[in-house]
Amino acid sequence: MLICIDAGHYLGTPGKRCLKRIDPQETREWVLNARAADKVQEILAGYDCETMRVDDVTGQEEVTLYERVSAANRAGADLYLSIHHNAGINGGSGGGIVVYACPGADQQSKAVQQAIYQHTVAETRLRGNRANPMPEGNLYVLNASAMPAVLGEFGFMDSTTDTPQILTEAFADQLARGIVEALVEVYGLKEVDAVTYERWKDFMKRYQQEQGQLPPSDWAQEGLAQAKARGITDATRPQSEATRQEVALMINAAIK
Ligand SMILES: [Zn+2]
């Protein structure tokens, strides 16, 4: 399972930024898209799937839509997920999340579209006031990609209600969680490499063995040799930790 993630635009895309009146920094759309994309990749690293990015992750280079889709098609990705933030409210209130699939989209695209909308709204509570938050969209990346594809517009960059929220790190975390929950649900992704107690015990055992194989430190050589000569320790595994019972035996041997 290969998930292609497309953080829309790049730092230099004209116009794609938050409204100055609401966000004096005029945060670029790519910054918000990439922050969410990074977090999605980070969480998905713990699941049995691969991810790839088709935007320039430094934001410096413009990657055309053709190049993005071609890269996904060449790699044989199983899903094309494009992450955007919306505009069009011009400083008014309202907005919310809109997730697109192309006209006549396959069932899997529709399933991902619905799951991403539901889970991201549930996580972010950015419900909005769109008449149809899951419309069909005649968008290049959706039409030209060879695999199921969705494009999410996760809040408006020119809305007095959305913009302050979407600028926060907490929003990006919730958004990423919502997206991953949706993918886990649709594709049945499984967590991998979780450190269970059993695995931790194996690691601990290995660590102790590695420590036990280390030679004594220079500063300890003489004292260790003396303690061995006096029968306090057998001087094996000098860098291992001693248990309370071992310490008790050593103290007893020293007192005798
Ligand atoms: Zn965009």
Residues whose N, C-alpha, C, O or C-beta is under 5 A from the ligand:
A	BS01	ZN	G8 H84 H85
